[in-house]
């Protein structure tokens, strides 16, 4: 039996929202592409080496590239919760990574991005990785998506995992909220192409009404798979082949939009959930000039490539250097399409002036905060990045893995450290002692967020956190 919160039931019984209408040049369709474990240096126009990403590079040339775009959590579930709710993951009770046997998931009382679009009369669909609850009642179709084809969690949470001693249950491929196949290595080879094909099909079926589609490839997160005819095509090993297929998928989506005459009526954005999984070596990505990767709050873990394209609205070739974040997408999309914001408090801000390249546009936020499983580990304010004392993992001085088997992380003691990102994007020189006034100002801002969202390491109890839900099915 499926269960819902009272708030979710009320939402279901509420009067219908705006009737279905076609997209326009001012009220566009939206396609949001959100990869898994893609590093800042994994895209050509962000400095990728050894392989090409022609479709992503063209998308950036025809639209905008954000150099300072962030996710607030350097791991899967927390980052996806933040994206879809416009909230810090701590606020919505999904602070880190959910396991396949867990019963907790995103609460139905939260208003997702899909529900925001649906309230404005949009058709909504998703293909790819979910990872916000593994039970049938927690699937995307119960969080505002009209349809879903994809995985309930990460592609490595399956019986073939090389390092998991207790083993994982079979990994299901889900249609709606029902398994349609057990994912095998042969099926893994097809997933990037299969999910892109669903996006293309959705676009074609909904060309006469406004739509929102969330394409969430489960790559380049390990295990790496591509179609047999794609192997070796990049000339850069398995990881390059996977990035090539992702780029190919983006190209197929953009071509479908063109074919249906929707180019100037469709906003397409591309980014990822966290930085590269560096311990996997040749099966992990690159953070480019940034420090560390997935699982850390150094720039390599939380700064992501971001590209947005909307001909006629976003200036071609725009390079935006003002900070923005994934939590800003929901309120920005809502403002663009005329949808109401969620009733519960959110943390994202409308960044349309940045997206549209308005002269003199500046980031609307004073600070951005980065949590890891209940601990506030870092924050950014303007050009400043402040790290708070904690233990972090590092691959510096370690031997990375190869061929899908990870290497072992070392431990890094992080102190109260200040970095000037304008001068030192690689976070190599701690300047805290030189700028005690900046440190004091940022610590004051940090204490304000701690009082609301908590900080286990620093002994702060949260006052504004909304719990995740526990499913009964």
HELIX and SHEET records of a PDB file:
HELIX    1   1 UNK A    6  UNK A   13  1                                   8    
HELIX    2   2 UNK A   44  UNK A   46  5                                   3    
HELIX    3   3 UNK A   54  UNK A   61  1                                   8    
HELIX    4   4 UNK A   76  UNK A   85  1                                  10    
HELIX    5   5 UNK A  113  UNK A  119  1                                   7    
HELIX    6   6 UNK A  136  UNK A  138  5                                   3    
HELIX    7   7 UNK A  140  UNK A  142  5                                   3    
HELIX    8   8 UNK A  185  UNK A  188  1                                   4    
HELIX    9   9 UNK A  191  UNK A  205  1                                  15    
HELIX   10  10 UNK A  228  UNK A  230  5                                   3    
HELIX   11  11 UNK A  237  UNK A  259  1                                  23    
HELIX   12  12 UNK A  263  UNK A  265  5                                   3    
HELIX   13  13 UNK A  278  UNK A  283  5                                   6    
HELIX   14  14 UNK A  299  UNK A  302  1                                   4    
HELIX   15  15 UNK A  327  UNK A  337  1                                  11    
HELIX   16  16 UNK A  352  UNK A  355  1                                   4    
HELIX   17  17 UNK A  432  UNK A  434  5                                   3    
HELIX   18  18 UNK A  436  UNK A  453  1                                  18    
SHEET    1   A10 UNK A 178  UNK A 182  0                                        
SHEET    2   A10 UNK A 172  UNK A 175 -1                                        
SHEET    3   A10 UNK A 147  UNK A 151 -1                                        
SHEET    4   A10 UNK A 123  UNK A 129  1                                        
SHEET    5   A10 UNK A 211  UNK A 216  1                                        
SHEET    6   A10 UNK A  29  UNK A  35  1                                        
SHEET    7   A10 UNK A 266  UNK A 272  1                                        
SHEET    8   A10 UNK A 303  UNK A 309 -1                                        
SHEET    9   A10 UNK A  64  UNK A  70 -1                                        
SHEET   10   A10 UNK A 318  UNK A 320  1                                        
SHEET    1   B10 UNK A 178  UNK A 182  0                                        
SHEET    2   B10 UNK A 172  UNK A 175 -1                                        
SHEET    3   B10 UNK A 147  UNK A 151 -1                                        
SHEET    4   B10 UNK A 123  UNK A 129  1                                        
SHEET    5   B10 UNK A 211  UNK A 216  1                                        
SHEET    6   B10 UNK A  29  UNK A  35  1                                        
SHEET    7   B10 UNK A 266  UNK A 272  1                                        
SHEET    8   B10 UNK A 303  UNK A 309 -1                                        
SHEET    9   B10 UNK A  64  UNK A  70 -1                                        
SHEET   10   B10 UNK A 324  UNK A 325  1                                        
SHEET    1   C 2 UNK A 104  UNK A 105  0                                        
SHEET    2   C 2 UNK A 469  UNK A 470 -1                                        
SHEET    1   D 4 UNK A 368  UNK A 372  0                                        
SHEET    2   D 4 UNK A 375  UNK A 381 -1                                        
SHEET    3   D 4 UNK A 384  UNK A 387 -1                                        
SHEET    4   D 4 UNK A 417  UNK A 420 -1                                        
SHEET    1   E 2 UNK A 390  UNK A 394  0                                        
SHEET    2   E 2 UNK A 410  UNK A 414 -1                                        
END                                                                             
